[in-house]
Amino acid sequence: MAALAIAGIVACSAFSLAQYHDDDDGYYQRNLGQAREYGYQQGYRDGYVKGTHEGRENDPNDFQNPGWRQATRGYQQWMGPVEVYQNAYRDGYENGFRAGYQSVSRGW
């Protein structure tokens, strides 16, 4: 009896999840590029600032990948999926860090 109840709950939750995704009218799918662009730009700016700081200190090994909290800095829900924003933020941060570091220290 318990197994039947669990099977019913799982089936209903899957149906509910499918309904939820149909209700957004593809909003998040259309905004993947937007989330990627905003995330990359914000990450690049933040990484550039950190990179110039570390370049002045001549410490290229102080690079750290941003955690989930930092990777959502500047994120707004209208931009699109947060996961896309975070991934792009991390890519932008790494590239910005390198560019900032190289702008003040030619050793890296």
N, C-alpha and C positions, 0 to 999 in steps of 0.2 A: 504494500500500500504506500509506504514512504517513497519507494522508487518511482511509482507512478506519479506521485505528487511532485517530486523533483523534476521528472521529465516534463510535466506540464508547465512548471515554472520556467524551465530553460526554454521551452518552445515559445512561451509568451514573451519572455524577455528578448529573444531573438527577433520576434515579430515587432516588438516595440522599438528596438534599435533600428530596424529597417525603416520603420515609419519615421523615426526621428531624422534619419539621413535624407529621406525624401522631402521633408518639409523645408530644408534650407534652400531649395531651388538652385543648387549648384553654386551657391555664393562662395563657399570656401574653395571650390575647384577653380573658379574664375580668378581668385585672388592669390593663387600660389606665387605667381610672379611678383605681385605687389609685396607680399610678405617677405619674399626672398630679397627683393631690392632694398626695402627699408631695413631689414635685419643686417644685410651686408654693409650698408652705408653707416649705420650706427656702430657696428662692430669695428669697422675700419677706423672711424674717428677715435673711438676709445682705445683701440690698439695702437694707433699712431701716437697718441698722447703718452701712453705707457712706454712705447718704444723709444721716443725721444728722451724720456726721463732715464731709461736704462742705458741709452747711448751715451748720455752725458756722464753716467757713472761707469761706462765701459763694462757692462755686465749683461752679455747676451744670454746667459743661462738663467736669467730671472723670468723668462717667459713661462706663463702658466695658462693653460686652456681655461677660458672662463667657465665657471660653474653655471648651473641652470638659472640661478637667481640673477647673476650678472648678464647672462645671455638673453634675458627678457627685458633688459634696460631699454626703455623707450618704446616698448611694445604697447600697442592699443588693439583692442579686439577687432576693430574694423579693418585692420591690416591684413587679416587672413589667419591661417593656422599658426599657432604659436610654435609648433615643432619646426615648421619650415623657417620661421623667423629665427629661432635659436640656432639652427644649423648654419644658416647664412651668416648670423652674427659671429659665430665661431670662426668661419672662414674669413670673414672680413677682418676680425680682430687679429688673426695670425698674419694676414697680409699687411695690415696697417702697422702692426708691431715691427715687422721687418723693414717696412719703408721708413718708419719713424726712426728706428735704430740706425739705419744706413744714412739717414739725412744728417746725423750729427757724429757718427762714428764710422769710418771707412773700413774698420777691421772685420766686419761680419758679412 
